Every structure is written in structure tokens, then in C-alpha cells.
Amino acid sequence: MKPHQTKPIPISYFLFFVFLFSYFTSLAAQEVEDEREFDYLHESGKGPKQWGEMKEEWAACKNGSLQSPIDLSSHRVKLIPHLGNLNTSYKPYNATLKNRGHDISVQWETNAGSIEINGTEYFLKQCHWHSPSEHSINNRIYDMELHMIHISPDLNVTNKIAVIAVLYKIGRANSFLSTLTRHVKSMIDENHETSIGMTDPRKIKIGGKNYYRYMGSLTVPPCTEGVIWTITKKIRTVSRDQVKLFREAVHDYAELNARPVQPLNLREIHVYDHSSRSTNKS
């Protein structure tokens, strides 16, 4: 009788498990889903000033040197023509709308497309809204801010998270938010989620070819650093009723769910201007 022999694990299986480990490790660095763990109130003991003291793994919220959001001040920015246009390749996929208590988010079930930054592909996972805006421009705070969260599964990439942010001012109703209105109304003040079917990220219309870019962090615990931020310069519009609805839908402590701006700490803020690139080529 031959002794039992263990078959070697095919290298393809090994690489697959390494990929999964990397992927879920990067997901673990994302925002905290349990909204009862923190809030935005100054007197609660769980507000932004206390985040870094509440858990050891949230220490970056207090001690980090690359924290977000920041003020995008004109005298701090550096024009970088070679950054290039935003290369996005989004596509419709099934999504879930979720009231996380501290915000309203759209979460795609699987690959809804990606953005390419410095040759690396970052896949879109979810988007959510803050009101008022977290980033400011020359100290001006806007009425709402959208964050589109992207993750790279590339084992060789240090910075796993890339966020596209869009700022909004009061004006014409936003068409993408209008498609969510009925669902959001049904989940006011509840931790609730509902399937919203095929949802096309392209309808968000991030708009414009010009943008700011800097290295920062998540704006909620665990405040993970090494996040590549891209904030589009084009200011979109949102109606007053839409802002009111998204504030009413979350819990009372999160109606104003914006983290205060953080110290720049000598970081460079890069800006890409499409027209300046054309001028340089001529």
C-alpha cells in the first residue's frame, strides 16, 4: 500500500489566495460601517476631536500627518501639467442603497468600473455624501460633497485607496440624486438598505477636466492614510430640498456629517488644468 501523498497546491491557487488576502486587507482599511461607534457632535465624547483616542486602530485620526479633509487654497497649489485627464471607465451594475446612520451610500455588488491613476487601476466600490462639504476651496465651504471610493487589488501598490470628490452648491436639482429620492425617503432615521438594481456611475457626472490632487486619508475612522484624493474643480449643483433630504435621512448626530479641515503639514496640493497642458504643447 502506497503512503498517502499530499498533492502540491497549484501556483494559480496560491496566487488567488494571495490576491484575496490583499483585497480583503485593503477593504479592512476602509471606513467604519458601524456608525454607532463615532459621531459628529462636539459634546458627545465621540466627535471628531475624540476619534483618535477612542480606539488604538484609530490613532491616525489624532496623530496622523496626512489627514483629510483640507482647505484647497490657491496659494498652496502647484500646477502639474503632466497629471493628465481623469481616465475613468465606469459601467452599470447592481447596487444597494444603504443608510449607514452617518451617511447615505450606494454600494456596488461587484465591478462597476474603475479609474486609472499613475498606471494603476482602482475599482469603484461605493459612493456617499457629506453635508456640508468636507473640503473647502480658499476657505469656502460648499453645500454637499460626494466621495467615490476606489480600491486597488494590485499587490505591488502601496496606496490602495483612491477617492474622487465632487463639490456641490445650491442650484438646479442633481439628476443622479433625483433617481435615489424615493428610496432615501423610505429609510429616514433608519439603518436600512434596499436594492436599487442596475446603477450607472457615469450618471453621477463628476464633470470637468480640471482637478486637485493630494495625498491624504479617509475622513472617518480609522482615518487610514495614504489615500489618493482627486477633487474635481467643477462645482456641480444640488437643490436645497435634496440637501435637506440627505440630512434628514441620517441620524440626528450626522445631519452635519463633515469632519473639520485638517492641517496641511507641508503637503503639496497639485492641480491639473487641461488648458495649460494645451498651451504647453503649442
TISE-866885 format. One record per residue (C-alpha): x, y, z. Coordinates in nm, 4 decimals. Each point is the difference from the previous one (the first is absolute). Layout:
BEGIN
<atom <X; Y; Z>> ...
***
This chain:
BEGIN
<atom <0.0000; 0.0000; 0.0000>> <atom <0.1479; 0.3318; -0.1032>> <atom <0.0307; 0.2695; 0.2679>> <atom <-0.2454; 0.2871; -0.0337>> <atom <0.1530; 0.2944; -0.1816>> <atom <-0.1204; 0.3555; 0.0198>> <atom <-0.0362; 0.1592; -0.3390>> <atom <0.1787; 0.3326; -0.0368>> <atom <-0.2250; 0.3039; -0.0224>> <atom <0.0074; 0.1391; -0.3561>> <atom <0.1724; 0.3368; -0.0211>> <atom <-0.3152; 0.1509; -0.1519>> <atom <-0.1957; -0.0897; 0.3164>> <atom <0.2741; 0.1490; 0.2168>> <atom <-0.0035; 0.3263; -0.1940>> <atom <-0.3785; 0.0098; 0.0198>> <atom <0.0085; -0.0261; 0.3812>> <atom <0.2699; 0.2666; 0.0178>> <atom <-0.2224; 0.2214; -0.2145>> <atom <-0.2968; -0.0580; 0.2323>> <atom <0.2103; 0.0767; 0.3069>> <atom <0.1221; 0.3244; -0.1527>> <atom <-0.3500; 0.0944; -0.1121>> <atom <-0.1648; -0.0559; 0.3381>> <atom <0.2904; 0.1653; 0.1805>> <atom <-0.0581; 0.3103; -0.2093>> <atom <-0.3721; -0.0170; 0.0755>> <atom <0.0761; -0.0187; 0.3722>> <atom <0.1756; 0.3366; -0.0301>> <atom <-0.3167; 0.1616; -0.1257>> <atom <-0.2533; 0.1996; 0.1937>> <atom <-0.1685; -0.1365; 0.3105>> <atom <-0.3489; -0.1269; -0.0826>> <atom <-0.1330; -0.0071; 0.3593>> <atom <-0.1111; 0.3589; 0.0301>> <atom <-0.0771; -0.0262; 0.3735>> <atom <0.3745; -0.0094; 0.0698>> <atom <0.0514; 0.3678; -0.0774>> <atom <-0.1930; 0.3187; -0.0724>> <atom <0.0397; 0.3651; -0.0992>> <atom <-0.1142; 0.1693; 0.3228>> <atom <0.2483; 0.2082; 0.1983>> <atom <-0.1479; -0.0804; 0.3430>> <atom <-0.0629; -0.3736; -0.0419>> <atom <0.3498; -0.1280; 0.0744>> <atom <-0.0084; -0.1818; -0.3362>> <atom <0.0466; 0.3010; -0.2282>> <atom <0.2856; 0.0694; -0.2447>> <atom <0.2367; 0.1309; 0.2689>> <atom <-0.0348; -0.3273; 0.1933>> <atom <0.0186; -0.2500; -0.2894>> <atom <0.3733; -0.0559; 0.0386>> <atom <-0.0346; -0.0780; 0.3710>> <atom <-0.2908; -0.2433; -0.0211>> <atom <0.1824; -0.3003; -0.1489>> <atom <0.3627; -0.0900; -0.0502>> <atom <-0.0609; -0.0725; -0.3686>> <atom <-0.1455; 0.3498; -0.0377>> <atom <0.3141; 0.1747; 0.1266>> <atom <0.0685; 0.1539; -0.3431>> <atom <-0.3076; 0.2209; 0.0510>> <atom <0.2036; 0.1829; 0.2673>> <atom <0.3651; -0.0698; -0.0794>> <atom <-0.0011; -0.0236; -0.3800>> <atom <0.1877; 0.2542; -0.2084>> <atom <-0.1906; -0.0594; -0.3271>> <atom <-0.3560; 0.0497; 0.1197>> <atom <-0.3018; 0.1059; -0.2054>> <atom <-0.1890; 0.2140; -0.0772>> <atom <0.2044; 0.3133; -0.0663>> <atom <-0.0543; 0.3490; -0.1347>> <atom <0.0988; 0.0251; -0.3656>> <atom <0.1571; 0.3423; 0.0129>> <atom <0.1114; 0.1694; -0.3217>> <atom <0.3379; 0.1079; 0.1395>> <atom <0.0838; -0.3598; 0.0965>> <atom <-0.0719; -0.1744; -0.3291>> <atom <0.2608; -0.1010; -0.2549>> <atom <-0.0933; -0.0319; -0.3673>> <atom <0.1012; -0.3443; -0.1343>> <atom <-0.0780; -0.0224; -0.3761>> <atom <0.1081; -0.3636; -0.0391>> <atom <-0.2637; -0.1377; 0.2412>> <atom <-0.2305; -0.0442; -0.2988>> <atom <-0.3764; -0.0380; -0.0366>> <atom <-0.1992; -0.2191; 0.2367>> <atom <-0.0132; -0.3435; -0.1596>> <atom <-0.3235; -0.1595; 0.1193>> <atom <-0.1715; -0.3064; -0.1436>> <atom <-0.3209; -0.0435; 0.1974>> <atom <-0.2879; -0.2303; -0.0870>> <atom <-0.3446; -0.0861; 0.1432>> <atom <-0.0299; -0.2741; 0.2568>> <atom <-0.2382; -0.1107; 0.2739>> <atom <0.0237; 0.2200; 0.3071>> <atom <-0.1397; 0.0379; 0.3502>> <atom <-0.0999; 0.3291; 0.1602>> <atom <0.0887; -0.0010; 0.3679>> <atom <-0.0698; 0.2334; 0.2891>> <atom <0.3122; -0.0438; 0.2114>> <atom <-0.1276; 0.2431; 0.2642>> <atom <0.2855; 0.2415; -0.0577>> <atom <-0.0605; 0.0226; -0.3764>> <atom <-0.1932; -0.1355; -0.2984>> <atom <0.2061; -0.2217; -0.2289>> <atom <-0.0363; -0.1856; -0.3282>> <atom <0.1934; -0.3282; 0.0054>> <atom <0.0594; -0.1937; -0.3201>> <atom <-0.0154; -0.3782; 0.0313>> <atom <0.3019; -0.0571; -0.2241>> <atom <0.2028; 0.1659; -0.2737>> <atom <-0.1651; 0.3278; -0.0987>> <atom <0.3053; 0.1244; -0.1826>> <atom <0.3164; 0.1762; 0.1005>> <atom <0.2281; 0.3007; -0.0135>> <atom <0.3638; -0.0084; -0.1070>> <atom <0.2547; 0.1991; 0.1985>> <atom <0.3721; -0.0110; -0.0769>> <atom <-0.0455; -0.3226; -0.1923>> <atom <-0.1914; -0.1754; 0.2809>> <atom <-0.3640; -0.1042; -0.0301>> <atom <-0.2255; 0.0773; 0.2976>> <atom <-0.3440; -0.1658; 0.0014>> <atom <-0.3111; 0.1868; 0.1096>> <atom <-0.1626; -0.1503; 0.3108>> <atom <-0.2360; 0.2611; 0.1414>> <atom <-0.0899; 0.3658; 0.0176>> <atom <-0.1519; 0.2113; 0.2778>> <atom <-0.0815; 0.3606; 0.0860>> <atom <0.1013; 0.2520; 0.2652>> <atom <-0.1819; 0.3230; 0.0795>> <atom <0.1387; 0.2610; 0.0243>> <atom <0.3114; -0.0703; -0.2055>> <atom <0.3084; -0.1287; 0.1790>> <atom <0.2561; 0.1533; -0.2346>> <atom <-0.0083; 0.3745; -0.0479>> <atom <0.1465; 0.2226; -0.2706>> <atom <0.1653; 0.3187; 0.1244>> <atom <-0.1925; -0.0526; 0.3257>> <atom <-0.3346; -0.0199; -0.1776>> <atom <-0.2136; -0.2909; 0.1186>> <atom <-0.2532; -0.1390; -0.2479>> <atom <-0.3425; -0.1524; 0.0606>> <atom <0.0808; -0.3645; -0.0714>> <atom <0.2894; -0.2277; -0.0933>> <atom <0.0005; -0.3371; -0.1744>> <atom <0.2706; -0.2610; 0.0588>> <atom <0.0530; -0.2849; -0.2468>> <atom <0.2126; -0.2690; 0.1661>> <atom <0.2305; -0.2122; -0.2168>> <atom <0.2238; -0.2915; 0.1017>> <atom <0.3027; -0.1527; -0.1730>> <atom <0.0572; -0.3755; 0.0426>> <atom <0.3524; 0.0340; -0.1453>> <atom <0.2467; -0.1654; 0.2401>> <atom <0.2761; 0.2392; -0.1052>> <atom <-0.1976; 0.3176; 0.0758>> <atom <0.0639; 0.1705; 0.3343>> <atom <-0.2893; 0.2456; -0.0178>> <atom <-0.3036; -0.2265; -0.0284>> <atom <-0.2777; 0.2615; 0.0177>> <atom <-0.0851; 0.2786; -0.2446>> <atom <-0.2900; 0.2399; 0.0501>> <atom <-0.1621; 0.2327; -0.2509>> <atom <-0.1812; 0.2888; 0.1686>> <atom <-0.2580; 0.2336; -0.1523>> <atom <-0.1188; 0.3217; 0.1642>> <atom <-0.3554; 0.1335; -0.0338>> <atom <-0.1665; 0.3369; 0.0499>> <atom <-0.3709; 0.0782; 0.0239>> <atom <-0.1599; 0.0306; -0.3424>> <atom <-0.1626; -0.2303; -0.2520>> <atom <-0.0970; -0.3440; 0.1367>> <atom <0.2585; -0.2709; -0.0541>> <atom <-0.1307; -0.2635; -0.2416>> <atom <0.1816; -0.2963; 0.1592>> <atom <-0.1289; 0.0870; 0.3476>> <atom <-0.3486; 0.0344; -0.1469>> <atom <0.0081; -0.3686; -0.0970>> <atom <0.0650; -0.0870; 0.3664>> <atom <-0.2585; 0.2302; 0.1601>> <atom <-0.2805; -0.2547; 0.0397>> <atom <0.2313; -0.2549; 0.1593>> <atom <0.1623; 0.2518; 0.2341>> <atom <-0.3402; 0.1195; 0.1235>> <atom <-0.0882; -0.3583; 0.0936>> <atom <0.3008; -0.0343; 0.2311>> <atom <-0.0113; 0.3236; 0.1990>> <atom <0.1536; -0.0472; 0.3474>> <atom <0.0450; -0.3728; -0.0552>> <atom <0.2941; -0.2291; -0.0518>> <atom <-0.1428; -0.1447; -0.3159>> <atom <0.1126; -0.1162; -0.3387>> <atom <-0.1824; -0.0711; -0.3207>> <atom <0.0951; -0.1336; -0.3404>> <atom <-0.0187; 0.2678; -0.2682>> <atom <0.0868; -0.2261; -0.2931>> <atom <0.2258; 0.0968; -0.2871>> <atom <0.1636; 0.3301; 0.0887>> <atom <0.2295; 0.1843; -0.2396>> <atom <0.2867; 0.1956; 0.1654>> <atom <0.0375; 0.2032; -0.3191>> <atom <-0.3286; 0.1740; 0.0851>> <atom <0.1682; 0.1589; 0.3002>> <atom <0.1681; 0.2313; -0.2520>> <atom <0.3114; 0.0957; 0.1900>> <atom <0.0565; 0.2521; -0.2800>> <atom <0.2860; 0.2169; -0.1095>> <atom <0.3569; -0.0802; -0.1011>> <atom <0.1715; 0.2008; 0.2732>> <atom <0.0644; -0.1280; 0.3504>> <atom <0.2023; 0.0201; 0.3208>> <atom <0.2047; -0.2945; 0.1256>> <atom <0.1767; -0.0640; 0.3272>> <atom <0.0890; -0.2827; 0.2385>> <atom <-0.2309; -0.0278; 0.2980>> <atom <-0.2153; -0.2354; 0.2045>> <atom <-0.3504; -0.1294; 0.0489>> <atom <-0.2142; 0.2697; 0.1625>> <atom <-0.1652; -0.2400; 0.2474>> <atom <0.1561; -0.2588; 0.2325>> <atom <0.2417; -0.1702; -0.0290>> <atom <0.1299; 0.3076; -0.1902>> <atom <0.2309; -0.2255; -0.2047>> <atom <0.2766; 0.1992; -0.1706>> <atom <0.1485; -0.0480; -0.3448>> <atom <-0.3269; 0.0811; -0.1777>> <atom <0.0343; 0.1624; -0.3425>> <atom <-0.2496; 0.2855; -0.0142>> <atom <-0.1292; 0.1507; -0.3254>> <atom <-0.2398; 0.2928; 0.0432>> <atom <-0.1587; 0.1248; -0.3202>> <atom <0.0165; 0.3790; -0.0462>> <atom <-0.3419; 0.0186; -0.1656>> <atom <-0.2621; 0.0800; 0.2640>> <atom <-0.3244; -0.1881; -0.0674>> <atom <-0.3458; 0.0996; 0.1244>> <atom <-0.2482; -0.1589; 0.2375>> <atom <-0.3423; 0.1262; 0.1067>> <atom <-0.0708; 0.1233; 0.3498>> <atom <-0.2629; -0.2754; 0.0387>> <atom <0.2542; -0.2668; -0.0929>> <atom <0.2472; 0.1220; 0.2606>> <atom <-0.2812; 0.0109; 0.2587>> <atom <-0.1093; -0.3560; -0.0826>> <atom <0.3502; -0.1467; 0.0317>> <atom <0.0437; 0.1775; 0.3339>> <atom <-0.3365; -0.1192; 0.1325>> <atom <0.0568; -0.3599; -0.1072>> <atom <0.3063; -0.0564; 0.2203>> <atom <-0.0054; -0.0026; 0.3801>> <atom <-0.0252; 0.3280; 0.1890>> <atom <0.3692; 0.0150; 0.0887>> <atom <0.0978; -0.0289; -0.3686>> <atom <-0.2220; 0.2630; -0.1606>> <atom <0.3176; 0.2056; -0.0330>> <atom <0.2340; -0.2896; -0.0784>> <atom <0.3188; 0.1843; -0.0944>> <atom <0.3346; -0.0430; 0.1712>> <atom <0.1770; 0.3350; 0.0586>> <atom <0.2941; 0.0846; -0.2268>> <atom <0.3355; -0.1400; 0.1124>> <atom <0.3519; 0.1521; -0.0005>> <atom <0.1745; -0.0114; -0.3364>> <atom <0.3386; -0.0785; 0.1597>> <atom <0.2095; 0.1184; -0.2952>> <atom <-0.1759; -0.2305; -0.2470>> <atom <-0.0122; 0.1083; -0.3610>> <atom <-0.3377; 0.0453; -0.1656>> <atom <0.0289; -0.0708; -0.3703>> <atom <-0.2430; 0.1399; -0.2511>> <atom <-0.0591; -0.1086; -0.3562>> <atom <-0.1287; 0.2559; -0.2486>> <atom <-0.0822; -0.1405; -0.3429>> <atom <0.0397; 0.3374; -0.1717>> <atom <0.3533; 0.0460; 0.1351>> <atom <0.0973; -0.3395; -0.1430>> <atom <-0.1241; 0.1096; -0.3428>> <atom <0.2007; 0.3219; 0.0306>> <atom <0.3158; -0.1896; 0.0899>> <atom <-0.0362; -0.2191; -0.3079>> <atom <-0.0356; 0.2915; -0.2381>> 
***
